[in-house]
């Protein structure tokens, strides 16, 4: 088992990425750009946690902060998808809550790396 696989924050990020993929699959077929962007932002969160897990705590902290940025990017895309009526208010609220949880836990984890 790799170090990152033991982290709750990584598991939450993987589940969140699956949600991003499922939501993106419901976007209109003609809007591949937004679909691809949501998928990339979603998977980037767990990718950065995994990549940062090797090396120093300072390096890991940098990657956790990048993961937080990717979470915010995905939330922005979710918000835009809601604005253009690709998703419902319920889906938006669910993803906001999950994104906030990831960010909260990632910040806490980052502080523990000091």
Residue, then its C-alpha position, 0 to 999 in steps of 0.5 A: x500500500x502506498x502512503x497516500x492510500x491510507x489518507x482519508x483526504x485521498x479517499x474523499x478526493x477519489x469519491x469526489x472525482x467519481x462524482x465529477x465524472x458522473x455529473x460531467x457525463x450528464x452534460x450535453x454531448x456538444x459541450x465536451x470542453x466543460x465536461x473535460x474540464x470538470x473531469x480534469x479538475x476532479x481527478x487532479x485533487x487526488x492526483x496531487x495528494x498522491x504525487x505530494x506524498x513522496x518526499x518532504x513534508x514541505x513538498x507534500x504541503x505544496x501539493x495539498x495546497x494545489x489539491x485545494x486549488x483544484x477543488x475550488x476549480x471544480x466548484x467553480x465549474x459546478x457553479x457555472x454548470x448550474x448557471x447554464x442549467x446543466x445541473x440542478x440546485x440539489x446537485x450543486x449543493x451536494x458538490x459544494x458540501x463535498x468540496x467544502x469537506x475536502x478543503x476543510x480536511x486538506x487544510x487541517x492535514x496541511x497544518x499537521x505537516x508542519 
